[in-house]
């Protein structure tokens, strides 16, 4: 009789004496297999599965109970894919498959072609309200899809909100990790960027060849952007300097350097227009005064105020007429310059630093989407979990890719959503904050964070560099976990700084350690493996290798002398091998003692 919770029958104990496995500490954070899910692509690139329903079924058959659906068709496609391509019966089929298998759809990732909610049109290099609304409509379609299949969950948008530089980013200029990231010649190649808030057009200025600020024009030496930043800092500390520039400085102190530059570059035209307006007004007034004196003299001379009765050839009349007509022309000129002043004032008012303008757009968009997610959640009768919307931590090249930016974007969007709920729907502060926290959450892609290695201390030897980088990685994993902004984690590894999708444990980053830190800090969101690249090495590795990396428990409870078996212990025995076994087992073993492997003898196998 075989005893359960052991690997051998009693008769085998003399040969195979088992050592008691060390008990796991119950207080250690444990991530069981049931909590580790998998990403499921909308379209199977291999062509093996034809439909989104078949992809979901295939993932479930491999043993996962939690799925994140990844929409793969570009949002710019007029035909094919995305939510508009999956009708009522398809949605019902997915719903039935999930229910029948007691599986969960924990989230939906929008296609990576849709990578911002700031309205940035990357092809044309402008910020477009039309683009912002189109992107929001895709989010709204995803919210409705999650509701229709009755699952709810998190909707995430990969976050490349707008281009920004690394060398002058706040998180790279201060704190423990100050200056560890660099891009060759980035400062030399970068420009100062403004956005025209009316048209969305981006305007650029050379950061090392700028006009000096107002009042310092006489020096005649071009200014650098760094000097504007230094002047802005001086103004913040000096009430006297603030008084000098207060009329051109906005409410946001972070933008004061831009305000000073905007005034010096664009305000010059406005000031010239104002001077011209004043000059023509003064000339018109002077000419009108002289004309009025002459008119009184002509009335006396001709004995009537009727100008039609006056002698048009009279020299005094001609001089009067000259002053009178010229005064009218000067008055017209003054009005034209006054109109130009207003136009310049409006243009300058609408000019915004690109970072401020784009960030405000993104915050507004996520706040709007959060309210839609809230409404859909409240209006749906059979939804499993609340619907949430948020950014997925992006790549290093754009805002939204650094953990500090990711946290800032989510918390700012939550504040905006709460403010709107209080102002427009009468929510209390507590109610509004709770709803915002529930319906705006981000996705932590561990692979995207690993891409920062490319810019991390390139002067170090590779092994030292990776070791130091992983310390940075873990510091920010802890900060992300403590921030309360993450709703789900995509578990992705890589063997370098390139964008890759290896299963956890197959690369060089502390993906497993980061996930465990989240659990240790009370994380209750979902975790899904996105290591789909190794599916070509063996079907199911996206899941099997994740289970192995986490060494997750596959049984519960303790028996005397025996602790729960972990996936790694079983998997290393016979599961998921990429090579053939070297011997046969059980009924497959030939009965004759004369049996030899083919390579071990000259004769073929004989059972006689």
C-alpha positions in Angstrom: 0.0 0.0 0.0 1.3 3.4 -0.9 1.4 6.0 1.8 0.2 9.4 0.7 2.4 12.5 1.2 5.5 10.4 0.5 7.1 9.6 -2.9 7.7 5.9 -2.3 5.9 2.8 -1.0 7.1 1.4 2.4 9.2 -1.3 0.7 11.3 1.4 -0.9 12.4 3.0 2.4 15.5 0.9 2.9 16.8 2.1 -0.4 15.3 5.6 -0.5 15.2 7.1 2.9 13.5 10.5 2.8 14.9 13.4 4.7 12.2 15.4 6.3 11.6 18.6 4.4 12.2 21.8 6.4 9.0 23.4 7.4 8.3 26.7 5.8 7.8 29.6 8.2 4.1 30.4 8.2 4.8 34.1 8.5 6.7 34.1 5.2 4.8 35.7 2.3 3.5 32.8 0.1 2.2 33.2 -3.4 0.3 30.0 -4.3 -0.2 28.8 -7.9 -3.9 29.9 -7.7 -2.8 33.6 -7.5 -0.5 33.4 -10.5 -2.2 34.1 -13.7 -1.2 34.6 -17.4 -1.7 37.1 -20.1 -3.9 36.0 -23.1 -3.4 37.7 -26.5 -6.4 38.7 -28.5 -4.8 37.2 -31.6 -2.5 34.2 -31.5 0.4 35.2 -33.7 1.3 31.5 -34.4 -2.1 31.0 -36.0 -2.8 27.9 -34.0 -5.9 29.4 -32.4 -8.3 31.3 -34.6 -10.4 33.2 -32.2 -10.2 35.1 -28.9 -12.5 32.5 -27.3 -10.1 29.7 -28.3 -7.2 31.7 -26.8 -9.0 32.0 -23.5 -9.9 28.3 -23.6 -6.3 27.3 -24.3 -4.9 29.3 -21.4 -7.4 27.7 -19.0 -6.5 24.2 -20.3 -2.9 24.9 -19.4 -3.9 25.3 -15.8 -4.4 29.0 -15.1 -7.4 30.4 -13.3 -6.6 34.1 -13.7 -6.2 35.8 -17.1 -5.4 39.2 -18.3 -6.6 39.8 -21.9 -4.1 41.7 -24.1 -5.7 43.4 -27.1 -3.1 43.1 -29.9 -4.8 44.8 -32.9 -3.7 48.4 -33.4 -6.4 50.9 -32.3 -5.9 52.7 -35.6 -7.2 49.7 -37.6 -10.5 50.5 -39.3 -11.5 46.9 -39.6 -10.6 43.9 -37.4 -9.9 43.3 -33.8 -10.4 45.1 -30.5 -13.7 45.4 -28.7 -15.7 46.5 -31.8 -14.7 43.2 -33.4 -16.3 41.0 -30.7 -20.0 41.0 -30.7 -22.7 39.8 -28.3 -22.3 36.1 -28.9 -18.5 36.2 -28.6 -18.8 38.1 -25.3 -21.3 35.6 -24.0 -19.1 32.7 -25.1 -16.1 34.2 -23.1 -18.4 34.7 -20.2 -19.6 31.1 -20.3 -16.1 29.7 -20.6 -14.9 31.6 -17.6 -17.9 30.6 -15.5 -17.7 27.0 -16.5 -14.0 26.7 -15.5 -14.3 28.9 -12.4 -11.7 31.2 -14.1 -11.4 35.0 -13.8 -10.6 37.7 -16.2 -8.7 40.1 -13.9 -7.8 42.8 -16.4 -7.6 44.0 -20.0 -4.6 45.7 -21.6 -5.3 48.0 -24.5 -3.1 47.7 -27.7 0.3 49.3 -27.3 -0.5 51.5 -30.3 -2.7 53.5 -27.9 0.0 54.6 -25.5 -1.1 57.9 -24.0 -4.2 59.8 -22.8 -2.6 63.2 -23.2 -3.8 63.5 -26.7 -0.4 63.4 -28.2 -0.4 62.7 -32.0 3.1 61.4 -32.4 3.0 61.3 -36.2 2.1 65.0 -36.5 3.9 66.2 -33.4 0.8 68.0 -31.9 -1.5 67.5 -29.0 -5.0 66.9 -30.4 -8.3 67.0 -28.5 -9.6 64.7 -31.2 -6.9 62.1 -30.5 -7.5 62.4 -26.8 -11.2 61.7 -27.3 -10.5 58.8 -29.6 -8.2 57.2 -27.1 -10.8 57.7 -24.3 -13.4 56.0 -26.5 -11.2 52.9 -26.7 -11.0 53.0 -22.9 -14.8 53.3 -22.7 -15.2 50.3 -25.0 -12.9 48.3 -22.8 -14.9 49.2 -19.7 -18.1 48.1 -21.4 -16.5 44.8 -22.6 -15.4 44.0 -19.0 -18.9 44.7 -17.8 -20.6 42.6 -20.6 -18.6 39.5 -19.7 -19.4 40.1 -16.1 -15.8 40.1 -14.8 -14.9 43.7 -14.3 -11.2 44.1 -13.4 -8.5 46.6 -14.4 -8.2 48.4 -17.8 -4.6 49.5 -18.4 -3.0 51.8 -21.0 0.7 51.7 -21.5 2.0 55.1 -20.5 4.1 57.1 -23.0 2.3 60.3 -22.1 4.8 62.8 -23.6 8.5 63.0 -24.4 10.8 64.2 -21.6 14.5 64.3 -20.8 16.3 62.3 -18.2 19.2 64.5 -17.3 17.0 67.2 -15.8 14.2 65.1 -14.4 13.4 65.8 -10.7 13.9 62.2 -9.7 17.4 62.2 -11.3 18.5 65.5 -9.6 17.8 64.6 -6.0 17.5 61.8 -3.5 19.3 58.6 -2.9 19.6 57.7 -6.6 20.6 61.2 -7.8 22.4 61.2 -11.2 22.5 57.4 -11.7 20.7 57.7 -15.1 22.2 59.4 -18.2 21.7 59.5 -22.0 24.8 60.4 -24.1 24.6 64.1 -25.4 21.0 64.3 -24.3 21.3 67.8 -22.9 23.1 69.1 -26.0 20.4 67.7 -28.3 17.4 68.7 -26.3 15.2 71.8 -26.8 12.9 73.9 -24.7 9.3 72.9 -25.7 6.1 74.9 -25.5 2.6 74.0 -26.6 0.1 76.4 -28.1 -3.0 75.5 -26.0 -5.3 76.7 -28.8 -3.9 74.7 -31.7 -1.9 72.0 -29.8 1.2 72.8 -31.9 4.6 72.2 -30.3 7.1 75.0 -30.5 10.8 74.5 -29.8 13.6 76.9 -28.7 17.3 76.3 -28.6 18.2 75.9 -24.9 21.6 77.5 -25.3 20.7 80.5 -27.4 17.8 82.3 -25.7 17.0 86.0 -25.4 17.8 87.5 -21.9 14.9 88.2 -19.6 13.0 91.5 -19.5 15.1 94.3 -18.2 18.4 92.6 -19.0 18.2 93.0 -22.8 20.9 95.6 -22.8 23.6 93.1 -21.9 23.4 91.6 -25.4 24.6 88.2 -24.4 22.4 85.1 -25.2 21.1 83.2 -22.1 21.1 79.5 -21.5 18.1 77.7 -20.2 20.0 76.8 -17.0 20.3 80.5 -16.3 16.6 80.9 -16.5 16.1 78.0 -14.0 18.6 79.7 -11.7 16.8 83.1 -11.9 13.5 81.3 -11.1 15.0 79.9 -8.0 16.3 83.3 -6.9 12.9 84.8 -7.4 11.4 82.2 -5.1 13.8 83.2 -2.4 13.8 87.0 -2.9 10.6 89.1 -2.3 12.3 92.0 -4.1 12.9 90.0 -7.3 9.4 88.6 -7.1 8.0 92.1 -7.1 9.9 92.9 -10.3 8.6 89.9 -12.2 5.3 89.1 -10.5 3.1 90.3 -13.4 4.5 87.6 -15.7 4.7 84.7 -13.2 1.9 82.1 -13.0 0.6 80.3 -10.0 2.7 77.2 -10.5 6.2 77.9 -9.2 7.5 74.9 -11.1 6.8 76.8 -14.3 8.4 80.1 -13.4 11.5 79.5 -15.5 9.1 78.9 -18.5 7.2 82.1 -17.6 10.3 84.2 -17.7 11.4 82.7 -21.0 8.0 83.0 -22.5 7.9 86.7 -21.6 11.4 87.4 -22.9 10.8 85.5 -26.2 7.2 86.1 -27.0 6.4 89.0 -24.7 8.9 91.2 -26.7 6.4 91.4 -29.6 3.6 92.2 -27.2 5.6 95.0 -25.5 6.5 96.5 -28.9 2.8 96.4 -29.9 1.9 98.2 -26.7 4.6 100.9 -27.3 3.2 101.4 -30.8 -0.3 101.6 -29.6 0.7 104.2 -27.0 2.7 106.2 -29.6 -0.2 106.3 -32.1 -2.7 107.2 -29.4 -0.5 110.2 -28.3 0.0 111.3 -31.9 -3.7 111.1 -32.6 -4.5 113.1 -29.4 -1.9 115.8 -30.3 -3.2 116.1 -33.9 -6.8 116.2 -32.7 -5.9 119.0 -30.3 -4.3 121.1 -33.0 -7.2 120.4 -35.4 -9.7 121.6 -32.8 -7.9 124.9 -32.3 -7.8 125.4 -36.1 -11.5 124.6 -36.4 -12.4 127.3 -34.0 -10.4 129.8 -36.0 -12.1 128.7 -39.3 -15.6 128.9 -37.7 -14.8 132.6 -36.8 -13.3 133.2 -40.3 -16.2 131.8 -42.3 -18.9 132.6 -39.8 -20.4 129.1 -39.8 -19.7 125.7 -38.3 -20.8 124.0 -41.5 -17.5 122.8 -43.1 -19.2 122.4 -46.5 -19.5 126.1 -46.7 -15.8 126.8 -46.1 -13.4 127.6 -48.9 -11.6 124.4 -49.7 -8.7 126.3 -51.2 -8.0 128.3 -48.1 -4.5 127.6 -46.8 -5.7 127.6 -43.1 -8.4 125.1 -44.1 -5.9 122.8 -45.9 -3.7 122.8 -42.8 -6.7 122.0 -40.6 -7.7 119.2 -42.9 -4.2 117.7 -42.8 -4.2 117.6 -39.0 -7.8 116.3 -38.8 -7.2 113.4 -41.3 -3.8 112.5 -39.9 -5.4 112.3 -36.4 -8.0 109.8 -37.7 -5.2 107.7 -39.3 -3.2 107.7 -36.1 -6.4 106.7 -34.1 -6.9 103.8 -36.5 -3.3 102.7 -36.1 -3.6 102.8 -32.4 -6.7 100.5 -32.5 -4.9 98.1 -34.8 -2.0 97.9 -32.4 -4.4 97.5 -29.5 -5.9 94.5 -31.3 -2.5 93.1 -31.9 -1.7 93.5 -28.2 -4.8 91.5 -27.3 -3.8 88.8 -29.8 -0.3 88.6 -28.4 -1.6 88.5 -24.8 -3.9 85.6 -25.7 -1.2 83.8 -27.6 1.2 84.1 -24.6 -1.5 83.1 -22.2 -2.2 79.9 -24.2 1.5 79.0 -24.4 2.3 76.3 -21.8 5.3 74.2 -21.0 4.9 70.9 -22.8 5.3 68.9 -19.7 2.6 70.9 -17.7 0.1 70.9 -20.6 0.4 67.2 -21.4 0.4 66.1 -17.8 -2.8 68.1 -17.1 -4.4 66.4 -20.2 -3.5 62.9 -19.0 -4.7 63.6 -15.4 -8.0 64.9 -16.8 -8.4 61.9 -19.1 -7.8 59.3 -16.3 -10.2 61.2 -14.0 -12.9 61.0 -16.7 -12.2 57.4 -17.4 -12.3 56.6 -13.6 -15.8 58.1 -13.3 -16.9 56.0 -16.3 -15.5 52.9 -14.6 -17.3 53.8 -11.4 -20.6 54.3 -13.1 -20.4 51.1 -15.1 -19.5 49.2 -11.9 -22.5 50.7 -10.0 -24.9 50.1 -12.9 -23.9 46.5 -13.7 -25.9 43.9 -11.8 -23.7 40.8 -12.1 -20.2 42.2 -12.2 -17.6 40.2 -10.2 -15.2 43.0 -9.2 -15.0 46.8 -9.6 -13.7 48.1 -12.9 -10.6 50.3 -12.6 -8.7 52.3 -15.2 -5.0 53.4 -15.0 -1.7 53.6 -16.7 0.7 50.7 -17.2 4.3 51.8 -16.2 5.8 52.7 -19.6 9.3 52.8 -21.1 12.1 55.0 -20.0 11.9 57.4 -23.0 8.6 59.1 -22.0 6.8 60.4 -18.9 5.0 57.6 -17.2 8.0 55.2 -17.5 9.7 56.1 -14.2 8.1 54.8 -10.9 7.9 58.4 -9.6 6.0 59.6 -12.6 3.7 56.5 -12.5 2.8 57.2 -8.9 2.4 61.0 -9.5 0.1 60.4 -12.5 -2.2 58.0 -10.6 -2.4 60.1 -7.4 -3.0 63.3 -9.4 -5.8 61.6 -11.4 -7.4 60.4 -8.2 -7.4 63.9 -6.8 -8.9 65.2 -10.0 -11.6 62.5 -10.0 -12.4 63.2 -6.3 -12.7 67.0 -7.0 -15.1 66.4 -9.8 -17.3 64.0 -7.8 -17.5 66.6 -5.0 -18.1 69.5 -7.3 -20.5 67.9 -9.8 -22.2 65.1 -7.9 -22.2 66.2 -4.3 -20.0 63.4 -2.9 -18.4 63.9 0.5 -14.6 64.1 0.6 -14.4 60.6 2.1 -16.8 59.1 -0.5 -15.0 60.8 -3.4 -11.6 59.7 -2.3 -12.7 56.1 -1.8 -14.3 55.9 -5.2 -11.2 57.4 -6.9 -8.9 54.9 -5.1 -11.1 52.0 -6.2 -11.5 53.0 -9.8 -8.1 54.4 -10.7 -5.3 51.9 -10.4 -2.1 51.2 -12.4 -0.3 48.2 -13.7 3.3 47.4 -12.8 5.1 45.8 -15.7 8.3 44.4 -14.1 9.9 44.2 -17.6 9.4 47.8 -18.4 11.1 48.8 -15.2 14.1 46.6 -16.1 14.6 48.7 -19.3 16.0 51.5 -17.1 19.2 49.4 -16.9 20.2 50.8 -20.3 20.6 54.3 -18.8 21.9 53.2 -15.4 25.6 54.0 -14.6 27.0 52.9 -18.0 30.6 53.4 -16.6 30.3 50.4 -14.4 31.4 46.8 -15.3 28.4 44.8 -16.4 28.1 42.5 -13.4 28.5 45.4 -10.9 26.1 47.5 -12.9 23.4 44.8 -12.8 23.9 44.3 -9.1 23.6 48.0 -8.3 20.7 48.4 -10.7 18.8 45.6 -9.0 19.2 47.5 -5.7 17.5 50.5 -7.3 14.9 48.1 -8.8 14.0 46.7 -5.4 13.9 50.1 -3.7 11.3 51.3 -6.2 9.4 48.0 -6.0 8.9 48.6 -2.3 8.0 52.2 -3.0 5.4 51.2 -5.6 4.0 48.6 -3.2 3.7 51.1 -0.4 2.1 53.8 -2.6 -1.2 51.9 -3.0 -1.3 52.8 -6.7 -0.8 49.4 -8.2 -3.8 47.2 -9.0 -2.0 44.5 -11.0 1.5 43.2 -11.8 2.7 41.8 -15.1 5.5 39.4 -14.2 8.1 39.8 -17.0 11.9 39.1 -17.0 14.6 40.0 -19.4 18.3 39.2 -19.9 19.3 42.8 -20.6 17.9 46.3 -20.9 16.0 45.5 -24.1 12.2 45.1 -24.2 11.6 41.4 -23.7 9.0 39.0 -22.4 10.7 36.2 -20.6 9.0 34.2 -17.8 10.1 35.2 -14.3 13.5 33.6 -13.3 14.7 33.4 -16.9 16.4 36.7 -16.8 18.5 38.9 -14.6 16.0 41.0 -12.7 14.6 40.4 -9.2 11.0 39.9 -10.5 10.1 37.2 -7.9 11.6 39.2 -5.1 9.7 42.3 -6.1 6.4 40.3 -6.2 7.0 38.9 -2.8 7.7 42.4 -1.4 4.3 43.4 -2.7 2.7 40.5 -0.9 4.6 41.3 2.2 3.2 44.8 2.1 -0.4 43.6 1.8 -0.9 43.7 -1.9 -4.2 42.0 -2.9 -4.2 42.7 -6.7 -3.6 40.3 -9.5 -0.3 38.9 -10.8 0.0 37.5 -14.3 2.9 36.1 -16.2 3.6 37.9 -19.5 6.6 35.8 -20.5 5.2 34.7 -23.8 8.4 34.8 -25.8 9.5 31.3 -24.5 6.4 29.7 -25.7 8.4 28.9 -28.8 10.7 26.8 -26.6 7.8 24.8 -25.3 4.1 25.3 -25.0 3.0 26.4 -21.6 6.4 27.8 -20.4 4.8 31.2 -19.8 3.0 29.5 -16.9 5.1 26.5 -15.9 8.3 28.6 -15.6 6.5 31.2 -13.5 5.3 28.5 -11.1 8.8 27.1 -10.9 10.3 30.5 -10.3 8.0 31.2 -7.4 8.3 27.6 -6.1 4.6 28.0 -5.2 2.9 25.5 -2.9 0.6 23.0 -4.7 -0.8 21.4 -1.6 -2.0 22.7 1.7 -1.7 21.6 5.3 1.0 19.6 7.1 1.2 16.0 7.9 3.5 14.6 10.6 7.1 14.9 9.3 6.0 16.2 5.9 5.5 19.8 4.7 3.5 20.9 1.7 5.0 20.0 -1.6 6.1 22.9 -3.8 5.8 23.1 -7.6 9.5 23.4 -8.0 10.1 20.0 -6.3 7.6 18.3 -8.5 8.5 20.2 -11.7 12.3 19.5 -11.4 11.4 15.8 -11.2 9.6 15.3 -14.5 7.6 18.3 -15.5 8.4 20.7 -18.4 11.7 19.0 -19.4 13.1 20.2 -22.7 14.9 16.9 -23.3 14.0 13.2 -23.4 14.3 10.9 -20.4 17.3 8.5 -20.3 15.3 5.5 -19.0 11.9 3.9 -19.2 9.5 3.5 -16.3 6.7 1.2 -15.3 4.8 -0.8 -17.9 7.0 0.7 -20.6 10.1 -1.2 -19.4 10.8 -4.4 -21.4 10.3 -7.6 -19.3 13.4 -9.4 -20.4 16.7 -9.0 -18.6 18.3 -9.2 -22.0 17.0 -5.7 -22.8 19.7 -3.2 -23.6 19.4 0.4 -24.9 20.0 0.6 -28.7 23.3 2.4 -28.2 24.6 -0.2 -25.7 24.6 -3.3 -27.9 24.7 -4.5 -31.5 21.4 -6.3 -31.5 18.0 -4.6 -31.8 15.6 -4.8 -28.8 14.3 -8.4 -28.2 11.6 -9.3 -25.7 12.3 -13.0 -26.0 
